Amino acid sequence: MAQLTHTPVVTALRSLETLSQTKEERLRALARERAVWDYNTDIITAREEGLEEGMQKGMEKGLQQGLQQGMQKGLEKGIQAMQTLLRTLIEARFGQPLPDWVLSRLRAATPEQLQQWGVSLTQAQRLEDIFEG
């Protein structure tokens, strides 16, 4: 073990030796030292476990948010695809270009409306018939 040369440390160690001359005193000092060591080890372990738990919860929350965002984007893309398909079918049946009011209705429609209008398109005689039911 390296020789200690720092004067305050050497002085403190000599004082400790003087104070701990009996075996019982040395055992008590050793027990205190072990208690401090155990406490510090427990603190470090608890911190590591807390960090690990925090990271796990963060990952779970991030995954859940990502899943929700993915589902929302998928729903939006599905609605856009339905709008595009219905617009294409209406244009094929009634010609192009479609009036602005039709395009506005398609852009603002819910999936249920788009589906209903698709069914109405099969029997519509006029463009207005699609949106009247």
N, C-alpha and C positions, 0 to 999 in steps of 0.2 A: 504494500500500500504506500502511496506517495507521502512524503514527509510534509507536514503542515508548517508553513513559515509565516503566515499572516499573523501579526502580533495580536490583534484582538481575538482571533479565533483560538490561538494557542492559550491566551490568558483565560478565555471562557472555558476551554477544556480542562485546564488545571484547576479552575474553581469547581468545576463539575466533579472532578476526581476527588477533590478535598471534601466536597459535600457528600459524596456517595462512597464513603469508605467501607461501610458495612455491606455484607452480602444482601441483606434485606433491602437496603436502600438502592443497591444496584438492580435488584430484581424489580423494585417498584419503578425505577427509571426505565428499565427495559419494557415493562408492561405499558407505561405511558407512551413510549416510543412506538410499540406495536399498535396501540390504540389509535395513535395519530396516523400511522401507516394504513391501518384498516379503514379509518374514516376517509382518508384521501383516496384510497382505492375504491371505496363505495361511491364517493362523489364522482370519480372519473367514470366508473361503470354506469352509474345512473345517468350521467350526461350522455354517454355513448348510446345507451338504450333510448333516451329521450330523443336524441338526434335521429336514430334509426326509425323510431315510431313516427316522428314528425315527417321524415322523408316518405315513409310508407303511406301516411295519410295524405300527404301532398300529391303523391303519385296517383292514389285512388281518386282524389278529387279532380286532378287534371284529366285522368282517363274518363271520368264521368262527364266533365265539361266537354271534352273532345267528342265523346259519343253523342251528347246532346246537340252540339254544333253540327256534327256530321249528319245526324238525322234531320236537322232543320234544313241544311243545305240540300240534302237528298229530296226532301219534300218540295222545296222551292224548285229544284230542277225538274221534278216530276210534274209540277203544275205548269212550268214553262213548256215542257214537252206536250202536255195536253192542250195548252193554248195554241201551240204551233200546229199540232195535228188538226185541231178543229178549224183553225184559220185556213189551212191547206184544203181541207175537205169542203169548206164553205166556198172558197175561191173556185174550186174545181166544179162545184155545182152551179154557182150563181155568177161566176166571172170575177175578174179583177178590174180595178182595185176595189177593195171593200170600203164602204163609207166609214168616216171617222167614228161615228157612234158605235159601229160594230166592233171596231178595234178597241175602243175604250171599254166596252162591255167585256170583251175577252180578257183584257189586261186586269180588270178589277174582279174577275169571277173567282168564286171558290171552286174547289175540285168537284163538289157536288153539282154546282151549276153547269160546269163544263161537261160533266157526264150527261146531265139532263138535256143540254143543248145538242149534244152528239146524237142522242136518241131522237130528239125533235127534228134534227136535220134529215133523218131518213124519210120523214113524211111531209116535210115542209114544201109548200108550193111557192111561197115567197120568202124572201130573206127575213122579213119581220116575224113570220110564223115560228122561226127557230126560238126566238126570245120571248114569245108570248105565253108560254105554258108554264 
